[in-house]
Amino acid sequence: MSEISCKDFFESLPDRFKPEKTENLNATFQFEILGNQGGNWYVAVKEGQCTVGEGKVSSPDLVATISAKDWIEMVTGKLSPQNAFFSGKLAIRGNQNLAFKFASLFF
């Protein structure tokens, strides 16, 4: 099986979304994926709905910055989010509690 790309991952999110886990969450997540095959994506969760798009949004609730290689390792389970964060591979700005919530919405 070939490696998933960052773009493939973000495009798969609407199908993976678990609206029952939102608990009235209204938040926008911004992802800045650096390097080869990187890019910017946002995920907006509002009223039990999920919107995913390419690009940047103004005033996201959380901004996560990571290399494309490390992002793929993280979303495929080869790198734990905690290890990525504490080793400096993953930088998070904004409401850090949302990082934990994001995982429960899609994994």
Gaussian input, Z-matrix of N, CA and C with variables (Angstrom, degrees):
# hf/3-21g

backbone

0 1
 N
 C     1     B1
 C     2     B2     1     A1
 N     3     B3     2     A2     1     D1
 C     4     B4     3     A3     2     D2
 C     5     B5     4     A4     3     D3
 N     6     B6     5     A5     4     D4
 C     7     B7     6     A6     5     D5
 C     8     B8     7     A7     6     D6
 N     9     B9     8     A8     7     D7
 C    10    B10     9     A9     8     D8
 C    11    B11    10    A10     9     D9
 N    12    B12    11    A11    10    D10
 C    13    B13    12    A12    11    D11
 C    14    B14    13    A13    12    D12
 N    15    B15    14    A14    13    D13
 C    16    B16    15    A15    14    D14
 C    17    B17    16    A16    15    D15
 N    18    B18    17    A17    16    D16
 C    19    B19    18    A18    17    D17
 C    20    B20    19    A19    18    D18
 N    21    B21    20    A20    19    D19
 C    22    B22    21    A21    20    D20
 C    23    B23    22    A22    21    D21
 N    24    B24    23    A23    22    D22
 C    25    B25    24    A24    23    D23
 C    26    B26    25    A25    24    D24
 N    27    B27    26    A26    25    D25
 C    28    B28    27    A27    26    D26
 C    29    B29    28    A28    27    D27
 N    30    B30    29    A29    28    D28
 C    31    B31    30    A30    29    D29
 C    32    B32    31    A31    30    D30
 N    33    B33    32    A32    31    D31
 C    34    B34    33    A33    32    D32
 C    35    B35    34    A34    33    D33
 N    36    B36    35    A35    34    D34
 C    37    B37    36    A36    35    D35
 C    38    B38    37    A37    36    D36
 N    39    B39    38    A38    37    D37
 C    40    B40    39    A39    38    D38
 C    41    B41    40    A40    39    D39
 N    42    B42    41    A41    40    D40
 C    43    B43    42    A42    41    D41
 C    44    B44    43    A43    42    D42
 N    45    B45    44    A44    43    D43
 C    46    B46    45    A45    44    D44
 C    47    B47    46    A46    45    D45
 N    48    B48    47    A47    46    D46
 C    49    B49    48    A48    47    D47
 C    50    B50    49    A49    48    D48
 N    51    B51    50    A50    49    D49
 C    52    B52    51    A51    50    D50
 C    53    B53    52    A52    51    D51
 N    54    B54    53    A53    52    D52
 C    55    B55    54    A54    53    D53
 C    56    B56    55    A55    54    D54
 N    57    B57    56    A56    55    D55
 C    58    B58    57    A57    56    D56
 C    59    B59    58    A58    57    D57
 N    60    B60    59    A59    58    D58
 C    61    B61    60    A60    59    D59
 C    62    B62    61    A61    60    D60
 N    63    B63    62    A62    61    D61
 C    64    B64    63    A63    62    D62
 C    65    B65    64    A64    63    D63
 N    66    B66    65    A65    64    D64
 C    67    B67    66    A66    65    D65
 C    68    B68    67    A67    66    D66
 N    69    B69    68    A68    67    D67
 C    70    B70    69    A69    68    D68
 C    71    B71    70    A70    69    D69
 N    72    B72    71    A71    70    D70
 C    73    B73    72    A72    71    D71
 C    74    B74    73    A73    72    D72
 N    75    B75    74    A74    73    D73
 C    76    B76    75    A75    74    D74
 C    77    B77    76    A76    75    D75
 N    78    B78    77    A77    76    D76
 C    79    B79    78    A78    77    D77
 C    80    B80    79    A79    78    D78
 N    81    B81    80    A80    79    D79
 C    82    B82    81    A81    80    D80
 C    83    B83    82    A82    81    D81
 N    84    B84    83    A83    82    D82
 C    85    B85    84    A84    83    D83
 C    86    B86    85    A85    84    D84
 N    87    B87    86    A86    85    D85
 C    88    B88    87    A87    86    D86
 C    89    B89    88    A88    87    D87
 N    90    B90    89    A89    88    D88
 C    91    B91    90    A90    89    D89
 C    92    B92    91    A91    90    D90
 N    93    B93    92    A92    91    D91
 C    94    B94    93    A93    92    D92
 C    95    B95    94    A94    93    D93
 N    96    B96    95    A95    94    D94
 C    97    B97    96    A96    95    D95
 C    98    B98    97    A97    96    D96
 N    99    B99    98    A98    97    D97
 C   100   B100    99    A99    98    D98
 C   101   B101   100   A100    99    D99
 N   102   B102   101   A101   100   D100
 C   103   B103   102   A102   101   D101
 C   104   B104   103   A103   102   D102
 N   105   B105   104   A104   103   D103
 C   106   B106   105   A105   104   D104
 C   107   B107   106   A106   105   D105
 N   108   B108   107   A107   106   D106
 C   109   B109   108   A108   107   D107
 C   110   B110   109   A109   108   D108
 N   111   B111   110   A110   109   D109
 C   112   B112   111   A111   110   D110
 C   113   B113   112   A112   111   D111
 N   114   B114   113   A113   112   D112
 C   115   B115   114   A114   113   D113
 C   116   B116   115   A115   114   D114
 N   117   B117   116   A116   115   D115
 C   118   B118   117   A117   116   D116
 C   119   B119   118   A118   117   D117
 N   120   B120   119   A119   118   D118
 C   121   B121   120   A120   119   D119
 C   122   B122   121   A121   120   D120
 N   123   B123   122   A122   121   D121
 C   124   B124   123   A123   122   D122
 C   125   B125   124   A124   123   D123
 N   126   B126   125   A125   124   D124
 C   127   B127   126   A126   125   D125
 C   128   B128   127   A127   126   D126
 N   129   B129   128   A128   127   D127
 C   130   B130   129   A129   128   D128
 C   131   B131   130   A130   129   D129
 N   132   B132   131   A131   130   D130
 C   133   B133   132   A132   131   D131
 C   134   B134   133   A133   132   D132
 N   135   B135   134   A134   133   D133
 C   136   B136   135   A135   134   D134
 C   137   B137   136   A136   135   D135
 N   138   B138   137   A137   136   D136
 C   139   B139   138   A138   137   D137
 C   140   B140   139   A139   138   D138
 N   141   B141   140   A140   139   D139
 C   142   B142   141   A141   140   D140
 C   143   B143   142   A142   141   D141
 N   144   B144   143   A143   142   D142
 C   145   B145   144   A144   143   D143
 C   146   B146   145   A145   144   D144
 N   147   B147   146   A146   145   D145
 C   148   B148   147   A147   146   D146
 C   149   B149   148   A148   147   D147
 N   150   B150   149   A149   148   D148
 C   151   B151   150   A150   149   D149
 C   152   B152   151   A151   150   D150
 N   153   B153   152   A152   151   D151
 C   154   B154   153   A153   152   D152
 C   155   B155   154   A154   153   D153
 N   156   B156   155   A155   154   D154
 C   157   B157   156   A156   155   D155
 C   158   B158   157   A157   156   D156
 N   159   B159   158   A158   157   D157
 C   160   B160   159   A159   158   D158
 C   161   B161   160   A160   159   D159
 N   162   B162   161   A161   160   D160
 C   163   B163   162   A162   161   D161
 C   164   B164   163   A163   162   D162
 N   165   B165   164   A164   163   D163
 C   166   B166   165   A165   164   D164
 C   167   B167   166   A166   165   D165
 N   168   B168   167   A167   166   D166
 C   169   B169   168   A168   167   D167
 C   170   B170   169   A169   168   D168
 N   171   B171   170   A170   169   D169
 C   172   B172   171   A171   170   D170
 C   173   B173   172   A172   171   D171
 N   174   B174   173   A173   172   D172
 C   175   B175   174   A174   173   D173
 C   176   B176   175   A175   174   D174
 N   177   B177   176   A176   175   D175
 C   178   B178   177   A177   176   D176
 C   179   B179   178   A178   177   D177
 N   180   B180   179   A179   178   D178
 C   181   B181   180   A180   179   D179
 C   182   B182   181   A181   180   D180
 N   183   B183   182   A182   181   D181
 C   184   B184   183   A183   182   D182
 C   185   B185   184   A184   183   D183
 N   186   B186   185   A185   184   D184
 C   187   B187   186   A186   185   D185
 C   188   B188   187   A187   186   D186
 N   189   B189   188   A188   187   D187
 C   190   B190   189   A189   188   D188
 C   191   B191   190   A190   189   D189
 N   192   B192   191   A191   190   D190
 C   193   B193   192   A192   191   D191
 C   194   B194   193   A193   192   D192
 N   195   B195   194   A194   193   D193
 C   196   B196   195   A195   194   D194
 C   197   B197   196   A196   195   D195
 N   198   B198   197   A197   196   D196
 C   199   B199   198   A198   197   D197
 C   200   B200   199   A199   198   D198
 N   201   B201   200   A200   199   D199
 C   202   B202   201   A201   200   D200
 C   203   B203   202   A202   201   D201
 N   204   B204   203   A203   202   D202
 C   205   B205   204   A204   203   D203
 C   206   B206   205   A205   204   D204
 N   207   B207   206   A206   205   D205
 C   208   B208   207   A207   206   D206
 C   209   B209   208   A208   207   D207
 N   210   B210   209   A209   208   D208
 C   211   B211   210   A210   209   D209
 C   212   B212   211   A211   210   D210
 N   213   B213   212   A212   211   D211
 C   214   B214   213   A213   212   D212
 C   215   B215   214   A214   213   D213
 N   216   B216   215   A215   214   D214
 C   217   B217   216   A216   215   D215
 C   218   B218   217   A217   216   D216
 N   219   B219   218   A218   217   D217
 C   220   B220   219   A219   218   D218
 C   221   B221   220   A220   219   D219
 N   222   B222   221   A221   220   D220
 C   223   B223   222   A222   221   D221
 C   224   B224   223   A223   222   D222
 N   225   B225   224   A224   223   D223
 C   226   B226   225   A225   224   D224
 C   227   B227   226   A226   225   D225
 N   228   B228   227   A227   226   D226
 C   229   B229   228   A228   227   D227
 C   230   B230   229   A229   228   D228
 N   231   B231   230   A230   229   D229
 C   232   B232   231   A231   230   D230
 C   233   B233   232   A232   231   D231
 N   234   B234   233   A233   232   D232
 C   235   B235   234   A234   233   D233
 C   236   B236   235   A235   234   D234
 N   237   B237   236   A236   235   D235
 C   238   B238   237   A237   236   D236
 C   239   B239   238   A238   237   D237
 N   240   B240   239   A239   238   D238
 C   241   B241   240   A240   239   D239
 C   242   B242   241   A241   240   D240
 N   243   B243   242   A242   241   D241
 C   244   B244   243   A243   242   D242
 C   245   B245   244   A244   243   D243
 N   246   B246   245   A245   244   D244
 C   247   B247   246   A246   245   D245
 C   248   B248   247   A247   246   D246
 N   249   B249   248   A248   247   D247
 C   250   B250   249   A249   248   D248
 C   251   B251   250   A250   249   D249
 N   252   B252   251   A251   250   D250
 C   253   B253   252   A252   251   D251
 C   254   B254   253   A253   252   D252
 N   255   B255   254   A254   253   D253
 C   256   B256   255   A255   254   D254
 C   257   B257   256   A256   255   D255
 N   258   B258   257   A257   256   D256
 C   259   B259   258   A258   257   D257
 C   260   B260   259   A259   258   D258
 N   261   B261   260   A260   259   D259
 C   262   B262   261   A261   260   D260
 C   263   B263   262   A262   261   D261
 N   264   B264   263   A263   262   D262
 C   265   B265   264   A264   263   D263
 C   266   B266   265   A265   264   D264
 N   267   B267   266   A266   265   D265
 C   268   B268   267   A267   266   D266
 C   269   B269   268   A268   267   D267
 N   270   B270   269   A269   268   D268
 C   271   B271   270   A270   269   D269
 C   272   B272   271   A271   270   D270
 N   273   B273   272   A272   271   D271
 C   274   B274   273   A273   272   D272
 C   275   B275   274   A274   273   D273
 N   276   B276   275   A275   274   D274
 C   277   B277   276   A276   275   D275
 C   278   B278   277   A277   276   D276
 N   279   B279   278   A278   277   D277
 C   280   B280   279   A279   278   D278
 C   281   B281   280   A280   279   D279
 N   282   B282   281   A281   280   D280
 C   283   B283   282   A282   281   D281
 C   284   B284   283   A283   282   D282
 N   285   B285   284   A284   283   D283
 C   286   B286   285   A285   284   D284
 C   287   B287   286   A286   285   D285
 N   288   B288   287   A287   286   D286
 C   289   B289   288   A288   287   D287
 C   290   B290   289   A289   288   D288
 N   291   B291   290   A290   289   D289
 C   292   B292   291   A291   290   D290
 C   293   B293   292   A292   291   D291
 N   294   B294   293   A293   292   D292
 C   295   B295   294   A294   293   D293
 C   296   B296   295   A295   294   D294
 N   297   B297   296   A296   295   D295
 C   298   B298   297   A297   296   D296
 C   299   B299   298   A298   297   D297
 N   300   B300   299   A299   298   D298
 C   301   B301   300   A300   299   D299
 C   302   B302   301   A301   300   D300
 N   303   B303   302   A302   301   D301
 C   304   B304   303   A303   302   D302
 C   305   B305   304   A304   303   D303
 N   306   B306   305   A305   304   D304
 C   307   B307   306   A306   305   D305
 C   308   B308   307   A307   306   D306
 N   309   B309   308   A308   307   D307
 C   310   B310   309   A309   308   D308
 C   311   B311   310   A310   309   D309
 N   312   B312   311   A311   310   D310
 C   313   B313   312   A312   311   D311
 C   314   B314   313   A313   312   D312
 N   315   B315   314   A314   313   D313
 C   316   B316   315   A315   314   D314
 C   317   B317   316   A316   315   D315
 N   318   B318   317   A317   316   D316
 C   319   B319   318   A318   317   D317
 C   320   B320   319   A319   318   D318

   B1=1.4399
   B2=1.5318
   B3=1.3269
   B4=1.4546
   B5=1.5223
   B6=1.3285
   B7=1.4631
   B8=1.5235
   B9=1.2853
   B10=1.4592
   B11=1.5311
   B12=1.3114
   B13=1.4669
   B14=1.5285
   B15=1.3228
   B16=1.4654
   B17=1.5211
   B18=1.3272
   B19=1.4587
   B20=1.5282
   B21=1.3383
   B22=1.4748
   B23=1.5252
   B24=1.3244
   B25=1.4518
   B26=1.5203
   B27=1.3228
   B28=1.4676
   B29=1.5241
   B30=1.3201
   B31=1.4671
   B32=1.5190
   B33=1.3296
   B34=1.4726
   B35=1.5237
   B36=1.3259
   B37=1.4676
   B38=1.5269
   B39=1.3375
   B40=1.4726
   B41=1.5321
   B42=1.3365
   B43=1.4635
   B44=1.5247
   B45=1.3161
   B46=1.4636
   B47=1.5237
   B48=1.3134
   B49=1.4679
   B50=1.5244
   B51=1.3378
   B52=1.4683
   B53=1.5254
   B54=1.3482
   B55=1.4668
   B56=1.5216
   B57=1.3220
   B58=1.4650
   B59=1.5317
   B60=1.3209
   B61=1.4675
   B62=1.5282
   B63=1.3254
   B64=1.4708
   B65=1.5181
   B66=1.3318
   B67=1.4671
   B68=1.5292
   B69=1.3279
   B70=1.4668
   B71=1.5283
   B72=1.3107
   B73=1.4593
   B74=1.5265
   B75=1.3054
   B76=1.4583
   B77=1.5187
   B78=1.3343
   B79=1.4608
   B80=1.5224
   B81=1.3265
   B82=1.4581
   B83=1.5180
   B84=1.3251
   B85=1.4576
   B86=1.5289
   B87=1.3193
   B88=1.4666
   B89=1.5159
   B90=1.3305
   B91=1.4633
   B92=1.5110
   B93=1.3290
   B94=1.4486
   B95=1.5262
   B96=1.3282
   B97=1.4558
   B98=1.5266
   B99=1.3163
   B100=1.4634
   B101=1.5218
   B102=1.3294
   B103=1.4594
   B104=1.5109
   B105=1.3202
   B106=1.4595
   B107=1.5315
   B108=1.2975
   B109=1.4690
   B110=1.5240
   B111=1.3104
   B112=1.4569
   B113=1.5206
   B114=1.3013
   B115=1.4565
   B116=1.5114
   B117=1.3037
   B118=1.4569
   B119=1.5246
   B120=1.3134
   B121=1.4628
   B122=1.5212
   B123=1.3139
   B124=1.4599
   B125=1.5218
   B126=1.3145
   B127=1.4579
   B128=1.5151
   B129=1.3170
   B130=1.4621
   B131=1.5247
   B132=1.3088
   B133=1.4604
   B134=1.5266
   B135=1.3243
   B136=1.4614
   B137=1.5159
   B138=1.3321
   B139=1.4634
   B140=1.5337
   B141=1.3342
   B142=1.4567
   B143=1.5110
   B144=1.3207
   B145=1.4532
   B146=1.5284
   B147=1.3311
   B148=1.4546
   B149=1.5267
   B150=1.3284
   B151=1.4561
   B152=1.5174
   B153=1.3360
   B154=1.4541
   B155=1.5174
   B156=1.3226
   B157=1.4534
   B158=1.5108
   B159=1.3084
   B160=1.4504
   B161=1.5236
   B162=1.3233
   B163=1.4465
   B164=1.5143
   B165=1.3321
   B166=1.4672
   B167=1.5200
   B168=1.3203
   B169=1.4640
   B170=1.5287
   B171=1.3127
   B172=1.4634
   B173=1.5239
   B174=1.2941
   B175=1.4641
   B176=1.5264
   B177=1.3532
   B178=1.4647
   B179=1.5296
   B180=1.3225
   B181=1.4655
   B182=1.5210
   B183=1.3315
   B184=1.4596
   B185=1.5189
   B186=1.3285
   B187=1.4626
   B188=1.5198
   B189=1.3204
   B190=1.4612
   B191=1.5288
   B192=1.3375
   B193=1.4592
   B194=1.5203
   B195=1.3493
   B196=1.4619
   B197=1.5232
   B198=1.3152
   B199=1.4669
   B200=1.5316
   B201=1.3108
   B202=1.4665
   B203=1.5280
   B204=1.3182
   B205=1.4721
   B206=1.5289
   B207=1.3297
   B208=1.4724
   B209=1.5254
   B210=1.3445
   B211=1.4710
   B212=1.5201
   B213=1.3336
   B214=1.4702
   B215=1.5240
   B216=1.3258
   B217=1.4715
   B218=1.5240
   B219=1.3116
   B220=1.4652
   B221=1.5242
   B222=1.3275
   B223=1.4673
   B224=1.5244
   B225=1.3362
   B226=1.4631
   B227=1.5311
   B228=1.3488
   B229=1.4573
   B230=1.5123
   B231=1.3269
   B232=1.4637
   B233=1.5267
   B234=1.3331
   B235=1.4600
   B236=1.5184
   B237=1.3320
   B238=1.4676
   B239=1.5290
   B240=1.3305
   B241=1.4619
   B242=1.5314
   B243=1.3206
   B244=1.4624
   B245=1.5295
   B246=1.3434
   B247=1.4635
   B248=1.5175
   B249=1.3391
   B250=1.4625
   B251=1.5238
   B252=1.3240
   B253=1.4637
   B254=1.5236
   B255=1.3254
   B256=1.4618
   B257=1.5280
   B258=1.3270
   B259=1.4677
   B260=1.5316
   B261=1.3265
   B262=1.4527
   B263=1.5190
   B264=1.3203
   B265=1.4618
   B266=1.5254
   B267=1.3289
   B268=1.4552
   B269=1.5201
   B270=1.3222
   B271=1.4693
   B272=1.5232
   B273=1.3207
   B274=1.4634
   B275=1.5268
   B276=1.3263
   B277=1.4581
   B278=1.5246
   B279=1.3125
   B280=1.4623
   B281=1.5159
   B282=1.3235
   B283=1.4613
   B284=1.5306
   B285=1.3277
   B286=1.4628
   B287=1.5228
   B288=1.3102
   B289=1.4624
   B290=1.5295
   B291=1.3166
   B292=1.4661
   B293=1.5312
   B294=1.3198
   B295=1.4675
   B296=1.5265
   B297=1.3114
   B298=1.4691
   B299=1.5220
   B300=1.3125
   B301=1.4638
   B302=1.5235
   B303=1.3371
   B304=1.4598
   B305=1.5327
   B306=1.3232
   B307=1.4647
   B308=1.5261
   B309=1.3235
   B310=1.4593
   B311=1.5335
   B312=1.3187
   B313=1.4627
   B314=1.5162
   B315=1.3364
   B316=1.4712
   B317=1.5151
   B318=1.3493
   B319=1.4729
   B320=1.5093
   A1=108.76
   A2=116.58
   A3=119.91
   A4=110.35
   A5=115.08
   A6=121.16
   A7=109.61
   A8=115.72
   A9=121.82
   A10=107.69
   A11=117.18
   A12=120.17
   A13=108.92
   A14=115.88
   A15=119.86
   A16=109.87
   A17=116.34
   A18=120.35
   A19=110.72
   A20=117.41
   A21=121.08
   A22=110.54
   A23=116.38
   A24=119.87
   A25=110.92
   A26=116.71
   A27=119.42
   A28=111.61
   A29=117.23
   A30=119.59
   A31=112.15
   A32=117.94
   A33=121.52
   A34=112.86
   A35=117.75
   A36=120.40
   A37=114.56
   A38=120.74
   A39=117.69
   A40=113.08
   A41=117.51
   A42=120.61
   A43=111.99
   A44=117.27
   A45=121.77
   A46=112.50
   A47=117.26
   A48=123.38
   A49=111.31
   A50=115.85
   A51=123.50
   A52=108.51
   A53=117.43
   A54=119.58
   A55=113.53
   A56=117.73
   A57=120.43
   A58=111.38
   A59=118.16
   A60=122.07
   A61=113.12
   A62=118.04
   A63=119.62
   A64=113.82
   A65=118.27
   A66=122.13
   A67=111.07
   A68=116.52
   A69=123.48
   A70=113.96
   A71=117.39
   A72=122.05
   A73=110.37
   A74=116.22
   A75=123.51
   A76=106.20
   A77=116.86
   A78=120.38
   A79=109.95
   A80=114.53
   A81=120.94
   A82=108.45
   A83=114.81
   A84=123.80
   A85=107.86
   A86=117.46
   A87=121.87
   A88=107.73
   A89=116.12
   A90=121.50
   A91=109.14
   A92=115.61
   A93=122.77
   A94=106.55
   A95=115.30
   A96=121.87
   A97=107.26
   A98=116.19
   A99=121.90
   A100=112.48
   A101=115.76
   A102=121.31
   A103=112.92
   A104=114.16
   A105=122.14
   A106=110.57
   A107=116.93
   A108=125.36
   A109=112.67
   A110=116.16
   A111=120.59
   A112=110.32
   A113=115.69
   A114=122.01
   A115=109.54
   A116=115.78
   A117=122.05
   A118=109.10
   A119=115.27
   A120=121.59
   A121=108.70
   A122=114.80
   A123=119.59
   A124=108.36
   A125=114.04
   A126=122.66
   A127=106.07
   A128=116.31
   A129=121.39
   A130=108.52
   A131=116.09
   A132=122.43
   A133=106.65
   A134=114.84
   A135=119.53
   A136=109.02
   A137=115.52
   A138=122.40
   A139=112.25
   A140=115.32
   A141=120.72
   A142=115.24
   A143=117.70
   A144=122.70
   A145=109.70
   A146=115.35
   A147=121.67
   A148=108.75
   A149=115.93
   A150=122.13
   A151=107.75
   A152=116.54
   A153=121.99
   A154=107.75
   A155=116.41
   A156=119.69
   A157=112.12
   A158=114.49
   A159=120.78
   A160=108.21
   A161=117.01
   A162=121.28
   A163=111.37
   A164=114.14
   A165=120.67
   A166=109.98
   A167=115.05
   A168=122.02
   A169=108.44
   A170=115.40
   A171=118.54
   A172=108.82
   A173=116.18
   A174=124.28
   A175=115.03
   A176=118.88
   A177=118.83
   A178=110.12
   A179=116.13
   A180=121.24
   A181=111.98
   A182=116.13
   A183=122.06
   A184=107.86
   A185=116.89
   A186=122.51
   A187=107.06
   A188=116.21
   A189=121.78
   A190=107.96
   A191=116.32
   A192=122.19
   A193=108.05
   A194=115.12
   A195=120.91
   A196=108.18
   A197=117.78
   A198=120.33
   A199=109.44
   A200=115.94
   A201=120.36
   A202=110.89
   A203=116.91
   A204=120.91
   A205=110.68
   A206=116.02
   A207=119.54
   A208=111.59
   A209=117.74
   A210=120.95
   A211=110.14
   A212=116.35
   A213=120.11
   A214=110.31
   A215=117.12
   A216=119.44
   A217=110.72
   A218=116.72
   A219=120.13
   A220=111.05
   A221=118.13
   A222=119.25
   A223=112.95
   A224=117.53
   A225=120.00
   A226=111.98
   A227=116.41
   A228=120.03
   A229=115.35
   A230=119.07
   A231=121.28
   A232=112.28
   A233=116.97
   A234=123.15
   A235=107.21
   A236=116.07
   A237=117.75
   A238=109.20
   A239=117.00
   A240=119.64
   A241=112.22
   A242=117.40
   A243=120.67
   A244=110.56
   A245=117.00
   A246=120.09
   A247=110.76
   A248=116.96
   A249=120.47
   A250=110.22
   A251=116.74
   A252=121.03
   A253=111.69
   A254=116.72
   A255=120.03
   A256=112.75
   A257=118.31
   A258=120.81
   A259=111.52
   A260=116.80
   A261=120.54
   A262=114.63
   A263=117.78
   A264=120.55
   A265=112.07
   A266=116.48
   A267=123.13
   A268=108.58
   A269=115.61
   A270=120.76
   A271=107.94
   A272=115.92
   A273=120.95
   A274=108.36
   A275=115.10
   A276=121.32
   A277=107.81
   A278=114.93
   A279=119.44
   A280=110.33
   A281=115.71
   A282=122.54
   A283=110.17
   A284=116.30
   A285=121.22
   A286=112.99
   A287=118.31
   A288=120.54
   A289=111.20
   A290=116.81
   A291=119.81
   A292=112.02
   A293=117.33
   A294=119.63
   A295=110.35
   A296=116.27
   A297=119.89
   A298=110.37
   A299=116.83
   A300=121.38
   A301=111.10
   A302=117.01
   A303=121.22
   A304=110.71
   A305=115.99
   A306=119.87
   A307=111.11
   A308=118.27
   A309=120.48
   A310=112.11
   A311=117.18
   A312=120.76
   A313=113.65
   A314=116.80
   A315=120.01
   A316=114.88
   A317=118.91
   A318=120.21
   A319=110.55
   D1=135.25
   D2=-178.29
   D3=-78.00
   D4=156.53
   D5=178.24
   D6=-63.60
   D7=143.55
   D8=173.96
   D9=-76.17
   D10=143.95
   D11=175.02
   D12=-93.72
   D13=165.30
   D14=177.09
   D15=-59.03
   D16=-44.26
   D17=-179.89
   D18=-60.94
   D19=-44.47
   D20=177.55
   D21=-57.92
   D22=-43.29
   D23=-178.65
   D24=-60.48
   D25=-51.66
   D26=-177.72
   D27=-64.23
   D28=-37.05
   D29=177.59
   D30=-66.64
   D31=-23.47
   D32=179.97
   D33=-82.25
   D34=-14.46
   D35=-172.88
   D36=-59.93
   D37=-43.66
   D38=179.88
   D39=-56.99
   D40=-34.54
   D41=178.88
   D42=-74.44
   D43=-23.18
   D44=-178.33
   D45=-93.78
   D46=-10.01
   D47=-173.56
   D48=-60.45
   D49=135.50
   D50=179.06
   D51=-114.00
   D52=86.74
   D53=-175.74
   D54=-59.64
   D55=-25.87
   D56=179.91
   D57=-67.18
   D58=-14.47
   D59=-179.81
   D60=-93.30
   D61=-0.60
   D62=-173.87
   D63=-73.44
   D64=-30.98
   D65=178.80
   D66=46.71
   D67=51.95
   D68=179.85
   D69=62.25
   D70=23.54
   D71=179.10
   D72=-70.81
   D73=131.91
   D74=170.14
   D75=-127.66
   D76=105.33
   D77=-175.12
   D78=-153.14
   D79=152.73
   D80=174.49
   D81=-119.95
   D82=127.55
   D83=-179.94
   D84=-106.23
   D85=130.00
   D86=176.63
   D87=-112.62
   D88=132.26
   D89=179.08
   D90=-118.90
   D91=123.59
   D92=176.13
   D93=-109.39
   D94=101.91
   D95=-176.76
   D96=-99.59
   D97=118.41
   D98=-171.79
   D99=-97.02
   D100=150.34
   D101=172.78
   D102=93.80
   D103=-167.98
   D104=-178.00
   D105=-57.83
   D106=128.85
   D107=-178.52
   D108=66.77
   D109=20.21
   D110=175.97
   D111=-86.03
   D112=-164.11
   D113=179.90
   D114=155.06
   D115=-173.09
   D116=178.85
   D117=-117.01
   D118=131.94
   D119=176.98
   D120=-135.67
   D121=154.48
   D122=174.59
   D123=-130.14
   D124=152.18
   D125=176.13
   D126=-130.54
   D127=118.83
   D128=178.90
   D129=-110.38
   D130=129.00
   D131=177.63
   D132=-117.91
   D133=119.30
   D134=-178.41
   D135=-150.10
   D136=130.28
   D137=176.89
   D138=50.65
   D139=44.01
   D140=176.65
   D141=74.28
   D142=10.64
   D143=179.31
   D144=-115.33
   D145=153.71
   D146=-179.38
   D147=-123.72
   D148=129.47
   D149=174.97
   D150=-122.70
   D151=130.47
   D152=179.54
   D153=-121.90
   D154=136.68
   D155=178.37
   D156=-150.12
   D157=162.05
   D158=176.77
   D159=-91.80
   D160=140.16
   D161=179.05
   D162=118.07
   D163=-171.73
   D164=-179.30
   D165=-112.26
   D166=149.79
   D167=175.73
   D168=-115.82
   D169=157.63
   D170=176.24
   D171=-84.98
   D172=142.29
   D173=175.31
   D174=55.17
   D175=52.95
   D176=174.02
   D177=-68.36
   D178=156.60
   D179=178.71
   D180=-78.82
   D181=-25.83
   D182=179.65
   D183=-145.75
   D184=138.05
   D185=174.23
   D186=-123.28
   D187=123.58
   D188=177.56
   D189=-114.13
   D190=129.50
   D191=179.58
   D192=-121.44
   D193=129.76
   D194=-176.06
   D195=-160.78
   D196=156.38
   D197=176.60
   D198=-73.74
   D199=154.52
   D200=179.40
   D201=-59.77
   D202=-41.55
   D203=179.71
   D204=-60.70
   D205=-48.03
   D206=-179.20
   D207=-68.30
   D208=-35.64
   D209=178.15
   D210=-60.67
   D211=-47.72
   D212=-179.69
   D213=-62.60
   D214=-41.74
   D215=177.27
   D216=-62.10
   D217=-37.81
   D218=-178.88
   D219=-69.46
   D220=-47.97
   D221=-175.63
   D222=-75.14
   D223=-14.28
   D224=175.57
   D225=-99.20
   D226=6.22
   D227=174.33
   D228=84.93
   D229=6.19
   D230=179.74
   D231=-85.06
   D232=-18.13
   D233=178.98
   D234=-135.12
   D235=124.55
   D236=-179.56
   D237=-75.49
   D238=145.21
   D239=177.27
   D240=-57.08
   D241=-36.98
   D242=179.88
   D243=-64.28
   D244=-45.29
   D245=178.94
   D246=-65.03
   D247=-38.71
   D248=178.39
   D249=-61.75
   D250=-43.99
   D251=-179.29
   D252=-67.00
   D253=-51.41
   D254=-174.14
   D255=-72.27
   D256=-19.77
   D257=176.90
   D258=-90.13
   D259=-2.05
   D260=178.95
   D261=85.67
   D262=4.38
   D263=178.78
   D264=-76.55
   D265=-26.23
   D266=179.83
   D267=-119.42
   D268=121.42
   D269=176.36
   D270=-107.98
   D271=135.17
   D272=-179.01
   D273=-126.09
   D274=129.85
   D275=174.24
   D276=-121.36
   D277=146.99
   D278=179.97
   D279=98.81
   D280=-150.43
   D281=-176.50
   D282=-75.46
   D283=97.02
   D284=-175.64
   D285=-64.22
   D286=-25.97
   D287=177.69
   D288=-61.90
   D289=-27.06
   D290=178.80
   D291=-66.41
   D292=-25.20
   D293=178.48
   D294=-61.17
   D295=-41.14
   D296=178.23
   D297=-69.47
   D298=-37.85
   D299=-179.77
   D300=-65.62
   D301=-37.12
   D302=-178.97
   D303=-55.99
   D304=-47.12
   D305=-178.47
   D306=-58.12
   D307=-41.37
   D308=-177.52
   D309=-68.84
   D310=-22.17
   D311=-179.34
   D312=-78.54
   D313=-22.36
   D314=-171.33
   D315=-129.41
   D316=-12.59
   D317=-176.56
   D318=-117.90

